[in-house]
C-alpha cells in the first residue's frame, strides 16, 4: 500500500494540488496606508511563494472597518482593497498557484484607536482580555485593550452580512476560495467559548447556541462561494489572545460534526503546541494533537499547522492524521520552501523582528536557494 506524502497530489474542492504543502495565513502588516489595500510589494511576496498547484492561504483580512486590531493589515471591504488583492491574485495565478483569502474579525482583540470614531471594539460579551495579555501596539505606541462592548442581538445579522459581502469582494478580486478565521481568540472563537460568551440570548449559553454565530457566518459565505471553495480554521486547544475553553472536546466535537454536512473544501487546525498567534516562540509540551483528536470526526480534507518540519509533516500525512500541512515561519524565510523540502536543501532561519510591519526587509528579500548558492 502506497501512503501519501507531502509531495503527493491532493484534491481540495475543485482544485487539484500538486503537493500538500500550504502557506499558512500570516499577518505581516504591510498594506498601503491609509487605504489598507494590498500593494505591489504584497503581490511580489505572494508570487515568490507560489508554485504550480500549490495552495497559499493569504493573510487574515478584516471583513469590515470595525474588525481591525492591528496596524497595516489589508482589508477586504472596499474597492481599493479589492483592486489591490486582484493584483496579488493575478501574480499568484501567473505562477500556477491557488490562493484563498482568510476572512477576519478580531472582536475584542482590538482598541478604540483602531475603531472608526474611536468607539469601543465589539465582542459577544463585555469580557476584557486578561490583564497579563493587555498589551498591543497602535501606530507604534503601546496600548492597553479596553473592555469591549457587547454586541446587541439586533447587530449580529449585520456582522454576518459583513462576512457575506467580504466573501463577494474576495470573489470579485479573483481568489480561488476563502477561509473563515474561527481561531486564535478572535470574534468567532469568542462566540464559541464559554468564558468569552456570557450571553443569554440565542447566541449564548448552550454549545448549540454558542456555535450559532459560526454556523450563520459559514452559511453566508457558502451562499457566495459554494461549500467546495470555503475552508475554516479552528484552534480547539489554543490559548492565543486570552482564549481557552476549560473542556474543549464537547464544544469542538459539536462544531466539527455540525460542519460536516456543509461539504467544505477543508478544515484547518492550529496545533496546540504552537498556540500564540505568532507573537512569540512557543512549543507547548504535553498538549493534545488537534489533528489526531478530530480526524475521526471530520469527513473532509484536513489541513493542520504549527511547528512542523518536513519530516514531521510527511509523517503526519503518511499516518493519515492530516491531508496537508500549512507552514508559516519557515515559509517566510524560505520562499521556495516546497522545493527545499523536496530536495533536502538547507533552510534559511527567519528573523522574528521583521515579521510585523516594515517594508522589504524580512519580507521579500529572503533569497531562493539558487540565489543563495550564487551569492
Wavefront OBJ file of the C-alpha trace (Angstrom):
o trace
v 0.000 0.000 0.000
v 1.414 3.376 -1.021
v 0.952 6.015 1.675
v 0.523 9.644 0.571
v 3.398 12.011 1.205
v 3.963 15.750 1.389
v 4.530 15.697 -2.357
v 1.537 13.594 -3.394
v -1.276 15.302 -5.294
v -4.407 16.300 -3.383
v -7.891 17.357 -4.428
v -9.262 20.341 -2.462
v -12.706 21.304 -3.706
v -12.373 21.813 -7.474
v -8.589 22.226 -7.293
v -6.041 19.511 -7.980
v -2.988 20.408 -5.905
v 0.389 19.035 -6.953
v 1.691 18.874 -3.384
v 0.353 19.115 0.163
v 2.492 21.946 1.496
v 0.443 25.120 2.002
v 1.344 28.656 3.021
v -0.375 29.383 6.334
v -2.206 32.724 6.685
v 0.389 35.103 8.140
v -0.245 38.616 9.398
v 2.611 40.801 8.086
v 1.183 44.356 8.473
v 2.493 45.729 5.186
v -0.641 47.056 3.495
v -0.817 50.507 1.959
v -1.900 53.298 4.298
v -4.443 54.749 4.804
v -6.439 52.607 2.333
v -5.255 49.318 3.875
v -5.170 47.904 0.354
v -2.517 45.391 -0.736
v 0.262 46.997 -2.776
v 2.757 45.754 -5.395
v 5.153 44.642 -2.646
v 2.468 42.295 -1.309
v 1.945 40.829 -4.784
v 5.680 40.182 -5.056
v 5.721 38.449 -1.649
v 2.933 36.035 -2.515
v 4.256 35.380 -6.023
v 7.627 34.415 -4.523
v 5.886 31.676 -2.527
v 3.582 30.434 -5.292
v 4.222 27.106 -7.017
v 2.267 25.302 -9.739
v -0.578 23.525 -7.979
v 0.442 24.862 -4.556
v -2.054 26.331 -2.068
v -1.450 29.735 -0.494
v -3.803 30.990 2.227
v -3.483 34.769 2.210
v -3.275 36.690 5.464
v -6.291 37.408 7.629
v -8.217 40.394 6.254
v -10.890 42.249 8.235
v -14.365 41.978 6.740
v -15.395 45.424 7.996
v -13.825 48.613 9.334
v -14.652 47.641 12.932
v -12.892 44.275 12.557
v -9.316 45.594 12.893
v -6.936 45.032 15.771
v -3.528 45.641 14.196
v -1.998 48.408 12.096
v -1.243 47.926 8.420
v -3.269 44.771 7.813
v -5.122 44.614 4.476
v -8.913 44.669 4.454
v -11.479 43.218 2.076
v -14.385 45.647 2.411
v -13.781 48.457 -0.124
v -12.950 48.894 -3.803
v -9.305 49.883 -3.265
v -8.710 46.742 -1.271
v -10.418 44.578 -3.902
v -8.232 46.145 -6.605
v -5.082 45.604 -4.533
v -5.928 41.979 -3.860
v -6.659 41.421 -7.554
v -3.017 42.206 -8.340
v -1.895 39.724 -5.678
v -4.160 37.030 -7.097
v -3.002 37.697 -10.655
v 0.646 37.385 -9.574
v -0.026 34.041 -7.873
v -2.051 32.709 -10.798
v 0.770 33.671 -13.158
v 2.936 31.202 -11.224
v 0.262 28.494 -11.374
v -0.687 28.781 -7.709
v -4.029 28.502 -5.927
v -4.861 31.224 -3.398
v -7.585 31.507 -0.740
v -8.230 34.614 1.399
v -8.782 34.378 5.146
v -11.804 36.381 6.384
v -11.286 38.000 9.794
v -12.951 39.975 12.557
v -10.871 40.390 15.711
v -13.717 41.228 18.084
v -12.301 42.198 21.486
v -8.656 41.844 20.358
v -8.636 45.500 19.364
v -8.534 49.001 20.786
v -10.620 52.119 20.324
v -7.721 53.690 18.394
v -8.356 51.155 15.621
v -12.103 51.734 15.572
v -13.976 54.255 13.396
v -14.828 57.228 15.587
v -12.729 55.870 18.461
v -15.542 53.699 19.816
v -15.001 50.550 21.855
v -14.399 47.301 19.951
v -17.261 44.815 19.956
v -17.446 41.253 21.252
v -20.100 38.690 22.215
v -19.884 39.911 25.821
v -18.182 42.699 27.756
v -15.309 40.478 28.871
v -11.852 42.044 28.882
v -8.685 40.321 27.721
v -6.796 39.078 30.827
v -4.535 41.766 32.337
v -1.300 39.913 31.571
v -2.213 39.948 27.871
v -3.459 43.528 27.733
v -0.699 44.966 25.634
v -0.722 45.842 21.975
v 0.515 48.491 19.601
v -1.268 51.177 17.631
v 0.878 53.221 15.255
v 3.973 52.135 17.143
v 2.620 53.116 20.565
v 1.773 50.696 23.348
v -1.935 50.431 24.126
v -3.996 48.664 26.743
v -7.003 46.774 25.456
v -10.272 48.046 26.909
v -13.273 46.047 27.988
v -15.256 45.594 24.742
v -18.865 46.453 24.144
v -21.234 43.502 23.901
v -22.994 43.248 20.544
v -26.736 43.755 20.678
v -28.698 40.804 19.327
v -30.041 43.064 16.596
v -26.494 43.912 15.454
v -25.344 40.348 14.842
v -27.065 39.865 11.457
v -25.158 42.940 10.238
v -21.851 41.352 11.185
v -22.864 38.155 9.377
v -23.743 40.296 6.358
v -20.247 41.826 6.505
v -18.771 38.338 6.126
v -21.140 37.712 3.206
v -20.103 40.949 1.493
v -16.424 40.282 2.147
v -16.856 36.866 0.532
v -18.364 38.605 -2.520
v -15.454 41.047 -2.547
v -12.945 38.176 -2.450
v -14.763 36.607 -5.380
v -14.544 39.912 -7.257
v -10.805 40.052 -6.523
v -10.368 36.705 -8.270
v -9.461 34.480 -5.330
v -9.897 30.726 -5.718
v -11.673 30.432 -2.381
v -11.894 31.808 1.144
v -11.066 30.589 4.629
v -13.172 31.696 7.604
v -10.964 32.568 10.597
v -12.539 30.861 13.594
v -9.335 30.515 15.633
v -6.835 32.350 17.865
v -9.273 34.069 20.190
v -10.886 36.339 17.586
v -14.596 37.114 17.201
v -15.885 33.720 16.072
v -13.939 31.905 18.770
v -15.142 34.477 21.312
v -18.688 33.398 20.487
v -17.742 29.713 20.717
v -16.028 29.703 24.087
v -17.851 29.850 27.401
v -15.543 32.297 29.194
v -15.899 34.971 26.495
v -19.564 34.345 25.701
v -21.814 35.172 28.650
v -24.865 35.901 26.501
v -28.377 34.841 27.483
v -29.965 35.185 24.041
v -29.952 32.635 21.194
v -26.196 33.166 20.707
v -25.162 32.193 24.251
v -25.498 29.552 26.921
v -25.606 26.089 25.380
v -22.988 24.748 22.986
v -25.576 24.819 20.218
v -26.278 28.496 20.873
v -22.605 29.453 21.127
v -21.990 27.739 17.790
v -24.836 29.624 16.096
v -22.778 32.648 15.007
v -20.159 30.432 13.339
v -22.858 28.474 11.554
v -24.556 31.643 10.306
v -21.260 33.055 9.042
v -20.448 29.751 7.319
v -23.871 29.636 5.678
v -23.464 33.225 4.462
v -20.024 32.595 2.954
v -21.118 29.296 1.385
v -24.046 31.120 -0.250
v -21.487 33.207 -2.132
v -18.790 30.661 -2.919
v -20.339 27.223 -2.715
v -19.058 24.944 0.027
v -16.292 23.355 -2.073
v -14.351 26.630 -2.141
v -14.733 27.547 1.548
v -12.368 26.466 4.315
v -12.469 27.114 8.055
v -9.692 27.485 10.617
v -10.057 26.426 14.262
v -7.725 26.205 17.277
v -9.539 23.862 19.721
v -6.860 23.811 22.409
v -5.434 27.241 21.628
v -4.640 29.893 24.197
v -3.890 32.842 21.908
v -5.329 36.241 22.836
v -6.832 35.014 26.068
v -8.700 32.095 24.518
v -9.125 28.649 26.005
v -12.189 26.506 26.687
v -11.998 24.604 30.027
v -13.034 21.342 28.300
v -12.651 21.776 24.539
v -13.793 18.330 23.380
v -17.581 18.681 23.813
v -17.616 22.120 22.164
v -15.305 21.378 19.261
v -16.689 17.906 18.639
v -20.081 19.545 18.177
v -18.566 22.240 15.942
v -16.805 19.728 13.683
v -19.840 17.444 13.470
v -22.058 20.443 12.650
v -19.710 21.483 9.843
v -19.615 18.068 8.172
v -22.918 18.458 6.283
v -21.663 21.611 4.514
v -19.079 19.690 2.486
v -16.432 22.392 2.951
v -13.198 22.464 0.957
v -11.238 21.747 4.134
v -10.958 22.184 7.877
v -7.716 23.820 9.059
v -6.416 23.299 12.598
v -3.722 25.115 14.556
v -1.909 22.539 16.657
v -1.984 23.363 20.407
v 1.815 23.219 20.708
v 2.045 26.361 18.579
v -0.816 28.399 20.006
v 0.182 32.022 20.426
v -0.809 33.767 17.192
v 2.815 34.187 16.175
v 3.753 36.691 18.842
v 6.472 34.630 20.486
v 8.413 31.416 20.067
v 6.189 28.761 21.632
v 6.369 24.991 21.717
v 3.948 23.859 24.374
v 4.708 20.369 25.656
v 2.358 17.595 26.762
v -0.607 19.050 24.895
v -3.145 17.197 22.729
v -2.926 16.960 18.946
v -5.878 18.568 17.195
v -5.382 16.534 14.034
v -5.324 13.236 15.936
v -8.334 14.091 18.109
v -10.635 15.388 15.396
v -9.590 13.380 12.349
v -12.043 10.587 13.249
v -14.902 13.114 13.403
v -14.159 15.214 10.310
v -15.323 13.741 6.992
v -13.414 16.035 4.631
v -9.934 17.303 3.822
v -7.944 18.226 6.905
v -5.084 20.745 6.955
v -3.094 21.366 10.108
v -0.330 23.796 11.070
v 2.058 24.524 13.871
v 5.722 23.764 14.313
v 6.094 21.102 11.628
v 9.346 20.176 9.940
v 9.478 18.481 6.561
v 9.929 15.133 8.286
v 7.111 15.513 10.829
v 4.779 16.856 8.130
v 5.499 13.884 5.905
v 4.924 11.513 8.821
v 1.587 13.130 9.724
v 0.355 12.743 6.166
v 1.640 9.188 5.796
v -0.098 8.222 9.061
v -3.366 9.675 7.793
v -3.620 12.290 10.557
v -3.809 15.155 8.032
v -4.124 15.631 4.280
v -1.945 18.751 4.029
v 0.353 20.785 6.273
v 0.419 24.588 6.377
v 3.787 26.176 7.112
v 4.237 29.699 8.453
v 7.501 30.941 9.906
v 9.833 28.841 7.771
v 7.838 29.763 4.654
v 8.564 33.428 5.456
v 12.333 32.927 5.270
v 12.267 30.258 2.563
v 10.116 31.488 -0.328
v 10.967 28.293 -2.233
v 10.094 26.058 0.739
v 8.398 23.242 -1.241
v 11.478 22.787 -3.417
v 13.863 22.971 -0.470
v 11.968 20.316 1.488
v 11.588 18.065 -1.528
v 15.300 18.217 -2.379
v 16.679 18.362 1.138
v 18.197 21.818 0.752
v 19.079 23.648 3.988
v 16.607 26.185 5.362
v 17.294 29.883 5.924
v 16.468 30.938 9.515
v 13.810 33.594 9.958
v 14.181 36.930 11.733
v 11.221 37.410 14.082
v 11.965 41.137 14.463
v 10.871 41.684 10.845
v 7.639 39.649 10.967
v 5.306 42.614 11.514
v 5.348 45.955 9.716
v 8.238 47.486 7.861
v 8.888 47.135 4.163
v 11.136 44.894 2.062
v 13.435 43.730 4.880
v 12.342 40.345 6.170
v 9.521 40.255 3.633
v 10.656 39.942 0.017
v 14.435 39.919 0.490
v 14.841 36.283 1.571
v 16.641 34.518 -1.293
v 15.633 31.313 -3.012
v 18.174 28.512 -2.733
v 19.715 29.021 -6.200
v 20.228 32.714 -5.492
v 21.830 31.802 -2.178
v 24.240 29.399 -3.881
v 25.319 32.088 -6.345
v 25.831 34.808 -3.721
l 1 2 3 4 5 6 7 8 9 10 11 12 13 14 15 16 17 18 19 20 21 22 23 24 25 26 27 28 29 30 31 32 33 34 35 36 37 38 39 40 41 42 43 44 45 46 47 48 49 50 51 52 53 54 55 56 57 58 59 60 61 62 63 64 65 66 67 68 69 70 71 72 73 74 75 76 77 78 79 80 81 82 83 84 85 86 87 88 89 90 91 92 93 94 95 96 97 98 99 100 101 102 103 104 105 106 107 108 109 110 111 112 113 114 115 116 117 118 119 120 121 122 123 124 125 126 127 128 129 130 131 132 133 134 135 136 137 138 139 140 141 142 143 144 145 146 147 148 149 150 151 152 153 154 155 156 157 158 159 160 161 162 163 164 165 166 167 168 169 170 171 172 173 174 175 176 177 178 179 180 181 182 183 184 185 186 187 188 189 190 191 192 193 194 195 196 197 198 199 200 201 202 203 204 205 206 207 208 209 210 211 212 213 214 215 216 217 218 219 220 221 222 223 224 225 226 227 228 229 230 231 232 233 234 235 236 237 238 239 240 241 242 243 244 245 246 247 248 249 250 251 252 253 254 255 256 257 258 259 260 261 262 263 264 265 266 267 268 269 270 271 272 273 274 275 276 277 278 279 280 281 282 283 284 285 286 287 288 289 290 291 292 293 294 295 296 297 298 299 300 301 302 303 304 305 306 307 308 309 310 311 312 313 314 315 316 317 318 319 320 321 322 323 324 325 326 327 328 329 330 331 332 333 334 335 336 337 338 339 340 341 342 343 344 345 346 347 348 349 350 351 352 353 354 355 356 357 358 359 360 361 362 363 364 365 366 367 368 369 370 371 372 373 374 375
